[in-house]
Amino acid sequence: MMPELRSYTITLLTLLMLTLAFVVVTNYSTLTADNNFVADNRTRIKGIVRSTFDNVEVDEQERTESFTDSASQGRETRPHVIFILADDLGYNDVGYHNSHIISPTIDKLATTGVRLENYYVANLCSPSRAQLMTGRYQMRNGISQILQPQYDECLPLSEVTIADVLRNAGYSTHLVGKWHLGYSRRECTPTHRGFDSFLGFLSGSETYYDHTIGWPQNGRHYSGYDFYVNERIAYEYKGQYSTHIFARRTMDIIEQHNATEPLFIFLSLQAVHSPFDVPKKYIHINKHFKDPTRRIYAGMVTCMDEAIGNITQALKNNNMWDNTVLIFSTDNGGPLKDYEDPEFLNPTRTPTVASNWPLRGGKGSDWEGGIRGAAFVHSPLLMPQVRGTENRELMGMVDWLPTVAGYLGKANIDNLTLDGYNIWSTLSQGDASPRQELLHNVVVSEHQSVYGAIRVGDWKLLQLGDIQGANVKFHVNRGLHIPPPEMNITIKSTKVEGSNPYTLLFNIKQDPRELHNLAAEHPQMTSLLRDKLTEYSKFIEHHGEKTLVDPEKCTRNKTIGPWL
């Protein structure tokens, strides 16, 4: 070969190799550029951190040493787990419950998987997420209300999370989307709570494009930008619609993951929480909805459905689908009319856009519409006889940690104090649920009266507080029982029949709409459930009072993030 030609060939090959290297590095940078997106968080930082709620010092390494890394145990193939959590999704706002809703991917996954029709969540977003993370009732984990940006509070650092357990068992763990379990200190944030990576927002109620949150305090309005990649504020996502961002990020993780290693993704979507916003094309798809706000809401569901379809396709493309368990759940029931309370972030008079029909009530109450969640499990690992079925066994959000981490992930959770049960055989084979009772909520008033809700078998007690009638008013207002306008259903009365306005007993199997209060007819059952509720109240763990902080501290540089 002529020297000039040889030189030209070598130069050309060199340029091609450099170009290829550049493309590979550029494509890979989405996972590695931001503080070494995954790698830097694979190793636990050994150091003393102080709990936000008490004076107990917690060693982050000791916190996770109570359960042994199952690397030392015999390992067999473990499934990938994709947990998709919708925000404020109404029970009636999925296509397989309401044919007017356009959600073909969700419908197909649900109707060819296992639909959970006796499944319960907490009545608010932060408590529900805390149950998922810890496998413990809110009376133990310290999160019984929505966490707000102007307070120094977070999921207690002594709590071991599902991500802690799975990561110690060899899983790659990722949080995409909403955290809402506190961020006043760095130690409270996702990459310090078991997640290898985090892309999303720390608080709640953000706008979908600008990613800001605002709230009133001291007669002024405060706001800040809240969107992160790990611990870095990520302005480059401003102007992009959050559901699309989260779908792309989830697909990136899947596409760049080694399919032979176990993967856990917690996709905590912003949709369909207010403020109601979605690209116009999804509104147009739902033009059959006459109410303009509900049309936008339905479009948000359709957009979310499209995202889930793209994610499942990515799993198939990466040869991971056949070894994946996909779990879909709402965090609480959909909010109803006059959704207003001073304890909530951004108190507003939100119109009725969500639907929990035929259930009574919605978000923020312990009526069925506030706590019975739309949910399903889909996986090729389910036994053939349960695919395409409804499961009406009792189960709840609190059961996912022992099921996902303990059974599917084969992690050692023997030393954890849990309220959840392993329900995998119930889901995958149709066995009876190990759960016979479920605590929905328990509160002790300053006058030491106990109120809340509990389920035992088919019976449910809703014990309302008698504090100057305030709690009764709260629950009655949240006990709205109305069908969505598109269903054209006329109902004669929504009044609860029964004499006692404070103590309500329902047979949920026979009366899922909670129309007939049977407390007077079944005094022994009423007494039994009230005693159980009182017994649970004795196990409430107090983690200290939340502290209101100077809003100038928690909105430095017009951003939301750790300030202590």
Backbone torsions as a table, in degrees:
resi	resn	phi	psi	omega
1	MET	NA	138.8	-179.2
2	MET	-64.2	141.7	-178.3
3	PRO	-54.5	-41.7	-178.9
4	GLU	-63.2	-41.2	-179.7
5	LEU	-66.9	-41.9	178.9
6	ARG	-60.2	-44.6	180.0
7	SER	-62.4	-42.2	179.9
8	TYR	-63.5	-41.2	-179.5
9	THR	-63.9	-44.5	-179.4
10	ILE	-62.4	-43.3	179.6
11	THR	-62.0	-43.0	179.4
12	LEU	-62.8	-44.5	179.0
13	LEU	-63.3	-39.3	179.1
14	THR	-62.2	-44.3	178.9
15	LEU	-63.0	-40.0	178.1
16	LEU	-63.9	-42.3	179.7
17	MET	-65.1	-40.9	178.5
18	LEU	-65.1	-40.1	178.1
19	THR	-62.7	-44.4	179.2
20	LEU	-62.1	-43.4	179.8
21	ALA	-61.7	-40.7	179.0
22	PHE	-62.2	-43.5	179.4
23	VAL	-62.1	-44.4	-179.3
24	VAL	-62.4	-46.7	-179.2
25	VAL	-64.0	-41.7	-179.8
26	THR	-62.2	-45.9	-179.9
27	ASN	-65.7	-34.0	-176.4
28	TYR	-79.2	-18.4	-172.3
29	SER	-64.0	-21.3	179.8
30	THR	-62.1	-23.8	179.7
31	LEU	-101.3	-16.0	-171.4
32	THR	-118.1	-15.7	-170.6
33	ALA	-72.3	-36.7	-171.5
34	ASP	-87.6	94.6	-178.8
35	ASN	54.6	38.7	-173.4
36	ASN	52.8	72.8	-166.0
37	PHE	-37.1	-46.5	-178.9
38	VAL	-106.4	-48.2	-166.2
39	ALA	-56.7	-43.7	-175.7
40	ASP	-67.7	-18.5	-177.8
41	ASN	-101.2	4.7	179.4
42	ARG	-74.1	-24.7	-176.8
43	THR	-104.0	129.1	176.5
44	ARG	-64.4	132.1	175.3
45	ILE	-80.6	122.3	179.5
46	LYS	-85.8	114.9	-179.0
47	GLY	-174.6	158.1	-179.5
48	ILE	-86.2	128.7	174.6
49	VAL	-125.5	151.0	-176.4
50	ARG	-102.0	134.5	179.2
51	SER	-63.2	141.4	177.8
52	THR	-68.8	-26.4	-170.6
53	PHE	-100.2	-19.0	-177.2
54	ASP	-146.3	-176.1	-177.3
55	ASN	-97.8	13.9	-179.8
56	VAL	-83.5	127.5	176.1
57	GLU	-83.0	134.6	-175.0
58	VAL	-119.3	121.6	174.9
59	ASP	-82.7	122.4	-175.8
60	GLU	-61.1	-32.7	178.3
61	GLN	-72.7	-42.9	179.3
62	GLU	-62.8	-33.6	-177.9
63	ARG	-60.2	-31.0	-177.8
64	THR	-105.2	-2.2	179.3
65	GLU	-81.9	-10.3	179.7
66	SER	-67.9	-18.3	173.4
67	PHE	-120.1	130.5	-172.2
68	THR	-75.9	139.9	172.9
69	ASP	-61.8	119.9	-175.3
70	SER	-74.4	9.6	174.0
71	ALA	-63.6	-26.5	-179.6
72	SER	-82.3	-10.5	-180.0
73	GLN	-94.9	162.5	176.6
74	GLY	-65.7	122.7	-176.5
75	ARG	-106.8	134.3	168.8
76	GLU	-113.2	173.2	-177.1
77	THR	-58.3	128.1	179.7
78	ARG	-113.1	145.1	-174.6
79	PRO	-77.3	155.7	166.2
80	HIS	-74.6	145.1	179.9
81	VAL	-125.7	121.8	175.3
82	ILE	-112.9	111.0	-179.7
83	PHE	-105.2	113.5	-177.9
84	ILE	-105.7	119.0	-179.1
85	LEU	-113.3	115.3	174.1
86	ALA	-84.1	153.4	-175.3
87	ASP	-109.6	120.0	177.4
88	ASP	64.3	26.8	-180.0
89	LEU	-77.0	125.6	178.8
90	GLY	-70.0	150.7	179.1
91	TYR	-57.3	-32.7	-176.0
92	ASN	-96.8	12.0	-173.4
93	ASP	-107.9	34.6	170.0
94	VAL	-128.3	149.0	-173.9
95	GLY	-61.2	-31.2	-178.4
96	TYR	-76.1	-8.7	170.5
97	HIS	-105.7	-26.6	-174.6
98	ASN	-142.5	108.8	-173.2
99	SER	-65.7	-13.3	178.2
100	HIS	-76.0	-22.8	179.9
101	ILE	-79.7	132.9	-178.9
102	ILE	-98.3	99.5	-179.7
103	SER	-145.0	65.5	-172.5
104	PRO	-61.9	-36.4	-179.7
105	THR	-68.2	-48.9	178.1
106	ILE	-58.1	-44.2	-178.0
107	ASP	-62.1	-43.7	-178.8
108	LYS	-67.4	-43.5	178.7
109	LEU	-62.7	-41.3	-177.9
110	ALA	-69.7	-45.3	-174.1
111	THR	-79.4	-11.1	172.8
112	THR	-109.8	1.8	174.4
113	GLY	-110.5	-138.6	177.4
114	VAL	-123.1	118.1	178.8
115	ARG	-87.2	129.4	-176.2
116	LEU	-95.0	108.1	-172.7
117	GLU	-111.8	12.7	173.0
118	ASN	-142.8	48.1	-169.2
119	TYR	-116.9	135.6	-171.3
120	TYR	-127.0	145.5	177.1
121	VAL	-124.0	175.2	172.4
122	ALA	-75.4	165.4	-174.3
123	ASN	-86.6	-1.0	177.6
124	LEU	-139.0	162.2	-169.6
125	CYS	-69.5	-48.7	-178.3
126	SER	-63.0	-47.2	176.6
127	PRO	-58.8	-37.6	179.8
128	SER	-65.7	-43.7	178.4
129	ARG	-64.5	-37.3	178.5
130	ALA	-65.3	-37.9	175.9
131	GLN	-62.1	-44.9	179.4
132	LEU	-61.7	-45.9	-176.5
133	MET	-66.4	-36.2	-170.0
134	THR	-109.3	-19.1	-173.5
135	GLY	69.1	22.6	-175.5
136	ARG	-131.5	146.7	176.9
137	TYR	-62.3	156.7	-179.4
138	GLN	-63.7	-22.4	177.9
139	MET	-66.5	-22.6	178.3
140	ARG	-97.5	-40.7	-171.4
141	ASN	-85.5	-2.6	171.9
142	GLY	84.6	0.9	-178.0
143	ILE	-114.0	95.9	-178.2
144	SER	-113.6	-5.2	178.8
145	GLN	-137.6	172.3	176.0
146	ILE	-66.7	132.5	175.4
147	LEU	-80.6	135.3	-173.7
148	GLN	-116.5	150.9	-171.7
149	PRO	-67.5	-21.2	-175.3
150	GLN	-91.2	13.9	-179.5
151	TYR	-124.0	147.8	173.2
152	ASP	-87.5	93.9	-178.3
153	GLU	-157.5	150.2	174.2
154	CYS	-164.7	169.7	174.0
155	LEU	-53.7	122.5	-175.1
156	PRO	-48.7	137.1	-175.8
157	LEU	-68.1	-14.0	175.9
158	SER	-76.8	-13.8	-178.8
159	GLU	-77.8	129.9	174.4
160	VAL	-86.6	132.1	-176.4
161	THR	-100.0	163.8	176.4
162	ILE	-59.8	-32.7	177.8
163	ALA	-70.7	-37.8	174.2
164	ASP	-55.8	-50.0	-174.9
165	VAL	-64.5	-47.1	-177.4
166	LEU	-67.7	-39.3	179.7
167	ARG	-65.4	-41.5	177.1
168	ASN	-65.4	-21.1	178.1
169	ALA	-90.7	4.1	175.2
170	GLY	102.0	3.9	178.1
171	TYR	-78.9	149.1	165.2
172	SER	-86.4	126.5	-170.5
173	THR	-121.7	133.3	-175.4
174	HIS	-141.7	137.0	172.7
175	LEU	-111.0	125.3	177.3
176	VAL	-123.2	118.1	176.8
177	GLY	116.4	-135.5	-170.0
178	LYS	-87.7	134.6	176.7
179	TRP	-98.1	-72.0	174.7
180	HIS	58.9	34.4	174.3
181	LEU	-124.7	24.6	173.7
182	GLY	102.5	147.3	-177.6
183	TYR	-157.0	14.3	-176.6
184	SER	-60.6	-25.7	177.5
185	ARG	-126.4	150.1	180.0
186	ARG	-56.2	-36.4	-176.9
187	GLU	-64.1	-17.5	-178.9
188	CYS	-83.9	-15.6	-169.1
189	THR	-84.7	162.3	-167.9
190	PRO	-53.0	-42.5	-176.5
191	THR	-74.4	-3.1	171.3
192	HIS	-105.6	3.1	-178.5
193	ARG	-121.3	27.1	171.9
194	GLY	108.8	-6.9	-177.9
195	PHE	-94.8	130.9	176.7
196	ASP	-66.5	-33.5	179.9
197	SER	-146.2	157.9	178.9
198	PHE	-144.8	129.8	168.0
199	LEU	-133.8	119.8	-179.7
200	GLY	157.6	-151.2	-177.1
201	PHE	-124.0	151.9	-170.7
202	LEU	-89.8	-30.3	-175.3
203	SER	-103.5	-140.7	-179.4
204	GLY	-147.1	165.1	176.8
205	SER	68.9	25.4	177.2
206	GLU	-69.1	160.6	171.3
207	THR	-77.6	153.4	-170.5
208	TYR	-79.1	-26.3	-178.6
209	TYR	-105.9	-44.1	-176.4
210	ASP	-86.0	-18.4	176.9
211	HIS	59.5	43.9	177.3
212	THR	-117.3	157.3	176.4
213	ILE	-132.6	143.5	179.0
214	GLY	-134.0	157.0	178.4
215	TRP	-158.1	153.6	177.2
216	PRO	-87.2	141.4	176.1
217	GLN	-161.3	133.6	178.1
218	ASN	56.7	35.6	178.1
219	GLY	75.3	9.9	179.6
220	ARG	-126.9	166.1	176.0
221	HIS	-109.1	127.1	180.0
222	TYR	-116.2	149.9	179.4
223	SER	-154.5	164.2	178.3
224	GLY	-164.9	159.2	178.1
225	TYR	-80.8	135.6	-174.6
226	ASP	-139.0	85.2	174.5
227	PHE	-153.4	126.9	-169.4
228	TYR	-130.4	150.6	161.6
229	VAL	-116.1	111.5	-169.8
230	ASN	53.1	-113.8	-179.4
231	GLU	-108.2	12.0	-178.5
232	ARG	-101.5	128.7	174.4
233	ILE	-66.4	130.2	-169.3
234	ALA	-116.4	88.0	-178.3
235	TYR	-71.7	-18.1	-175.2
236	GLU	-66.7	-12.1	179.7
237	TYR	-93.7	-2.6	179.6
238	LYS	-62.3	132.9	-179.2
239	GLY	93.2	-6.3	178.5
240	GLN	-101.6	141.8	-177.5
241	TYR	-72.6	130.3	-168.0
242	SER	-62.4	-41.1	-179.2
243	THR	-60.1	-38.5	177.7
244	HIS	-68.1	-40.5	177.9
245	ILE	-60.2	-48.3	-175.5
246	PHE	-67.2	-35.7	177.3
247	ALA	-65.2	-45.3	-179.6
248	ARG	-62.8	-42.2	180.0
249	ARG	-63.2	-43.6	179.6
250	THR	-62.9	-42.0	178.1
251	MET	-64.8	-38.8	177.3
252	ASP	-60.1	-44.5	179.8
253	ILE	-59.7	-46.9	-178.2
254	ILE	-62.9	-47.4	-175.2
255	GLU	-66.5	-26.6	-177.9
256	GLN	-102.7	9.5	-178.5
257	HIS	-93.4	143.2	173.5
258	ASN	-74.9	110.7	-172.4
259	ALA	-62.1	-15.8	-179.6
260	THR	-83.7	-9.4	179.4
261	GLU	-105.4	142.9	-176.4
262	PRO	-70.9	141.2	-175.1
263	LEU	-127.1	136.3	172.9
264	PHE	-125.2	120.6	174.7
265	ILE	-119.8	124.5	171.4
266	PHE	-100.8	101.4	178.8
267	LEU	-93.5	98.0	-174.7
268	SER	-101.3	89.2	-171.5
269	LEU	-69.9	150.9	172.0
270	GLN	-77.8	-34.5	179.6
271	ALA	-65.2	138.1	10.3
272	VAL	-115.7	37.3	-179.0
273	HIS	-63.8	151.7	172.6
274	SER	-68.4	157.0	3.7
275	PRO	-74.1	140.8	-172.2
276	PHE	-77.1	116.4	-174.4
277	ASP	-157.3	140.5	179.7
278	VAL	-163.9	149.8	175.2
279	PRO	-55.2	147.6	-170.7
280	LYS	-59.5	-31.8	-175.8
281	LYS	-62.2	-30.0	179.5
282	TYR	-77.5	-29.2	174.1
283	ILE	-66.5	-42.0	-179.4
284	HIS	-62.8	-38.2	178.4
285	ILE	-60.4	-29.2	-176.2
286	ASN	-107.0	32.4	-177.5
287	LYS	-66.7	-10.9	178.4
288	HIS	-72.8	-11.6	175.0
289	PHE	-82.5	124.3	-176.9
290	LYS	-76.5	-40.3	179.6
291	ASP	-70.3	123.3	-173.3
292	PRO	-64.1	-35.6	-179.7
293	THR	-73.3	-40.3	177.7
294	ARG	-67.8	-29.0	176.1
295	ARG	-64.2	-41.3	176.8
296	ILE	-64.9	-44.8	179.1
297	TYR	-58.0	-46.6	178.5
298	ALA	-62.5	-36.1	175.9
299	GLY	-63.6	-35.6	177.1
300	MET	-64.6	-38.4	176.1
301	VAL	-64.3	-43.6	179.9
302	THR	-62.8	-41.3	177.5
303	CYS	-63.1	-43.8	177.1
304	MET	-60.7	-41.3	179.3
305	ASP	-61.5	-42.9	177.9
306	GLU	-61.0	-41.6	178.9
307	ALA	-60.9	-42.5	179.9
308	ILE	-65.4	-37.9	176.6
309	GLY	-61.6	-42.0	179.0
310	ASN	-65.9	-36.3	-179.9
311	ILE	-69.2	-43.5	178.7
312	THR	-63.9	-35.4	177.6
313	GLN	-66.2	-37.9	177.0
314	ALA	-62.5	-38.6	177.2
315	LEU	-63.4	-40.7	178.4
316	LYS	-67.3	-42.1	-179.3
317	ASN	-63.3	-30.2	-178.6
318	ASN	-96.3	15.7	177.6
319	ASN	57.0	38.4	-179.7
320	MET	-112.7	-15.2	-171.4
321	TRP	-61.1	-40.5	-176.2
322	ASP	-67.9	-12.7	178.6
323	ASN	-123.2	35.9	-178.4
324	THR	-120.2	139.7	169.1
325	VAL	-110.0	117.7	179.1
326	LEU	-106.0	123.8	180.0
327	ILE	-116.2	129.8	177.9
328	PHE	-121.2	134.1	-179.7
329	SER	-153.5	152.9	165.6
330	THR	-88.1	162.1	178.2
331	ASP	-88.1	-27.5	176.5
332	ASN	-164.6	176.5	178.9
333	GLY	-68.9	165.2	179.0
334	GLY	-71.6	146.0	178.5
335	PRO	-72.1	146.3	-178.0
336	LEU	-112.9	-175.3	-176.6
337	LYS	-58.3	147.6	-179.6
338	ASP	56.3	40.3	178.5
339	TYR	-73.7	87.7	-169.4
340	GLU	-145.9	129.7	177.6
341	ASP	-164.0	136.8	-176.9
342	PRO	-63.6	-18.0	179.6
343	GLU	-78.9	-14.0	-176.2
344	PHE	-87.7	154.8	173.1
345	LEU	-66.1	138.8	175.5
346	ASN	49.4	64.9	-179.4
347	PRO	-60.2	122.8	-179.2
348	THR	-144.1	166.0	174.7
349	ARG	-96.9	83.6	-177.2
350	THR	-74.8	130.1	177.8
351	PRO	-66.8	160.5	179.1
352	THR	-73.1	105.4	178.1
353	VAL	-118.1	-32.0	177.2
354	ALA	-83.5	160.9	177.6
355	SER	-136.9	128.0	175.2
356	ASN	-110.7	12.3	-178.5
357	TRP	-54.9	139.6	8.5
358	PRO	-92.3	17.3	-177.3
359	LEU	-81.9	154.7	178.7
360	ARG	-89.0	140.8	172.2
361	GLY	83.3	-175.5	-177.2
362	GLY	-161.3	-162.8	-176.9
363	LYS	-47.2	136.2	177.3
364	GLY	90.7	-2.1	177.8
365	SER	-127.9	163.7	178.6
366	ASP	-99.4	14.3	165.4
367	TRP	-65.2	161.4	-175.5
368	GLU	-56.4	-36.0	-179.6
369	GLY	-66.6	-17.7	178.3
370	GLY	-91.6	-20.3	-170.7
371	ILE	-128.6	-16.9	176.4
372	ARG	-86.5	118.3	-170.7
373	GLY	-98.6	146.9	167.7
374	ALA	-72.3	123.6	-174.5
375	ALA	-160.7	154.1	174.3
376	PHE	-157.3	164.6	173.4
377	VAL	-124.9	133.9	176.0
378	HIS	-130.2	132.7	178.5
379	SER	-168.7	141.1	170.9
380	PRO	-63.2	-13.5	-179.4
381	LEU	-83.0	-7.8	174.8
382	LEU	-70.2	144.1	177.6
383	MET	-66.4	145.8	-176.3
384	PRO	-54.0	-35.6	-174.4
385	GLN	-69.8	-16.8	-178.8
386	VAL	-101.2	-10.9	-178.3
387	ARG	-69.0	132.8	-178.7
388	GLY	81.4	20.2	-177.3
389	THR	-116.0	164.0	170.2
390	GLU	-97.7	134.5	175.6
391	ASN	-107.4	120.5	-178.0
392	ARG	-110.5	21.6	173.5
393	GLU	-78.0	149.3	-176.9
394	LEU	-72.8	128.6	178.7
395	MET	-160.2	167.2	-177.1
396	GLY	-154.2	174.5	179.5
397	MET	-54.8	-34.7	-176.3
398	VAL	-66.6	-13.2	-177.2
399	ASP	-87.1	-6.9	-173.1
400	TRP	-73.4	-35.3	-178.6
401	LEU	-61.7	-52.7	178.4
402	PRO	-64.4	-28.3	-179.9
403	THR	-76.0	-51.0	-175.6
404	VAL	-76.6	-52.0	-175.7
405	ALA	-80.2	-47.8	-175.1
406	GLY	-71.3	-47.2	-176.2
407	TYR	-92.0	-59.9	-176.9
408	LEU	-66.9	-42.4	-178.5
409	GLY	-81.7	-9.4	178.0
410	LYS	54.4	37.4	176.2
411	ALA	-91.1	153.5	178.5
412	ASN	-84.8	111.3	179.9
413	ILE	-118.4	18.2	-174.4
414	ASP	-61.2	-29.7	-176.3
415	ASN	-91.3	3.8	178.5
416	LEU	-92.4	139.0	174.8
417	THR	-88.9	105.6	-173.3
418	LEU	-117.2	154.2	171.5
419	ASP	-102.3	-11.6	-177.6
420	GLY	-86.5	164.2	177.3
421	TYR	-119.9	154.2	169.9
422	ASN	-76.9	113.3	-176.1
423	ILE	-110.8	17.6	-174.6
424	TRP	-62.4	-41.7	-179.5
425	SER	-66.6	-29.7	175.3
426	THR	-65.8	-42.3	-179.2
427	LEU	-74.0	-47.1	-169.0
428	SER	-87.4	-23.2	-176.7
429	GLN	-123.4	-12.9	-178.8
430	GLY	86.2	17.6	178.4
431	ASP	-68.6	162.9	175.8
432	ALA	-63.7	145.9	179.2
433	SER	-71.8	139.3	174.4
434	PRO	-70.4	-12.9	-178.1
435	ARG	-89.8	125.4	177.2
436	GLN	-110.9	-17.3	176.4
437	GLU	-143.5	157.0	-176.7
438	LEU	-145.9	124.9	175.9
439	LEU	-83.1	121.4	177.7
440	HIS	-85.6	-41.9	-175.9
441	ASN	-170.0	147.7	172.2
442	VAL	-149.9	134.1	-178.4
443	VAL	-138.2	140.8	173.5
444	VAL	-111.3	123.0	-177.6
445	SER	-76.8	170.5	178.5
446	GLU	-64.3	-18.8	176.3
447	HIS	-93.6	10.2	177.1
448	GLN	68.0	18.8	172.1
449	SER	-85.8	145.3	-175.4
450	VAL	-104.8	130.3	174.2
451	TYR	-141.1	164.6	-176.7
452	GLY	150.6	-150.8	-178.4
453	ALA	-151.1	144.6	-179.6
454	ILE	-146.2	148.6	178.5
455	ARG	-119.9	129.8	174.4
456	VAL	-132.9	113.8	-174.8
457	GLY	61.3	-127.6	178.7
458	ASP	-89.8	-3.7	-173.4
459	TRP	-96.9	140.1	177.4
460	LYS	-130.0	131.5	173.8
461	LEU	-106.8	128.9	172.0
462	LEU	-116.1	104.1	-177.4
463	GLN	-100.8	110.9	-178.5
464	LEU	-90.1	144.9	178.7
465	GLY	-71.7	157.2	-178.9
466	ASP	-115.2	30.1	-177.7
467	ILE	-79.0	92.3	179.0
468	GLN	53.2	26.4	176.7
469	GLY	74.4	0.0	-174.7
470	ALA	-65.3	-44.2	-177.4
471	ASN	-68.8	-34.9	177.4
472	VAL	-62.6	-46.9	179.3
473	LYS	-59.9	-42.1	179.8
474	PHE	-57.6	-49.7	-176.1
475	HIS	-74.6	-34.9	178.0
476	VAL	-65.2	-42.3	178.2
477	ASN	-62.1	-37.6	179.8
478	ARG	-80.1	-6.0	-177.9
479	GLY	-91.1	27.1	176.4
480	LEU	-58.2	144.0	-175.1
481	HIS	-137.2	83.0	-173.9
482	ILE	-133.7	139.5	176.5
483	PRO	-77.9	156.3	177.7
484	PRO	-70.9	152.5	-174.6
485	PRO	-61.2	-31.0	-175.4
486	GLU	-69.8	-15.5	-177.6
487	MET	-88.0	-12.0	176.6
488	ASN	51.7	47.9	179.5
489	ILE	-104.8	132.0	176.0
490	THR	-108.2	127.0	178.9
491	ILE	-116.9	145.2	-175.5
492	LYS	-77.9	-44.0	-176.4
493	SER	-152.9	146.3	176.5
494	THR	-115.5	6.7	-177.1
495	LYS	-68.0	139.4	175.9
496	VAL	-80.0	126.1	179.4
497	GLU	-84.9	131.0	-178.6
498	GLY	146.0	155.1	-170.0
499	SER	-90.0	-28.4	-172.8
500	ASN	-93.9	114.6	-177.6
501	PRO	-78.5	-12.4	-176.6
502	TYR	-100.3	-31.8	-177.2
503	THR	-117.5	115.2	-177.0
504	LEU	-121.8	127.6	178.8
505	LEU	-120.5	127.7	-179.2
506	PHE	-128.1	145.1	166.9
507	ASN	-93.7	100.8	-170.4
508	ILE	-67.4	-32.4	178.7
509	LYS	-64.3	-42.2	-178.2
510	GLN	-87.0	-24.4	-172.7
511	ASP	-137.8	66.5	-177.1
512	PRO	-66.4	-17.7	179.7
513	ARG	-86.3	-2.1	177.2
514	GLU	54.9	56.2	179.8
515	LEU	-97.4	-23.6	-171.1
516	HIS	-123.1	108.7	176.8
517	ASN	-80.2	114.3	-174.6
518	LEU	-103.1	16.4	-175.9
519	ALA	-59.0	-42.8	-178.7
520	ALA	-70.6	-31.1	-178.1
521	GLU	-80.2	-23.4	-178.4
522	HIS	-130.0	70.2	-175.6
523	PRO	-64.7	-33.7	-179.2
524	GLN	-67.8	-43.3	178.1
525	MET	-65.7	-39.5	178.1
526	THR	-60.9	-45.3	179.9
527	SER	-64.4	-41.1	-179.6
528	LEU	-61.1	-47.1	-177.8
529	LEU	-70.4	-34.7	177.1
530	ARG	-66.0	-39.1	177.5
531	ASP	-64.6	-40.3	178.0
532	LYS	-63.2	-41.3	178.9
533	LEU	-63.0	-42.1	177.8
534	THR	-63.2	-39.9	179.3
535	GLU	-63.9	-41.8	177.2
536	TYR	-61.2	-35.3	-177.2
537	SER	-62.9	-22.0	180.0
538	LYS	-73.0	-14.9	-177.3
539	PHE	-102.6	10.5	177.3
540	ILE	-64.2	125.7	179.2
541	GLU	-98.4	127.4	-178.4
542	HIS	-97.5	127.5	-176.5
543	HIS	-112.9	22.0	177.9
544	GLY	93.0	164.2	-179.5
545	GLU	-82.2	140.9	175.9
546	LYS	-73.3	146.1	-173.5
547	THR	-109.7	124.8	175.9
548	LEU	-76.0	132.3	-174.4
549	VAL	-116.1	164.5	175.7
550	ASP	-63.8	119.7	-177.0
551	PRO	-61.6	-22.6	177.8
552	GLU	-65.0	-27.2	-179.6
553	LYS	-75.5	-40.5	-174.4
554	CYS	-89.8	5.2	174.6
555	THR	-130.4	39.2	179.0
556	ARG	-62.3	135.4	-179.8
557	ASN	57.3	28.0	178.6
558	LYS	59.1	33.6	176.1
559	THR	-125.8	155.2	175.1
560	ILE	-100.6	129.9	179.8
561	GLY	175.3	176.4	-178.9
562	PRO	-55.6	139.5	-179.6
563	TRP	-131.1	-4.1	-179.3
564	LEU	-108.9	NA	NA
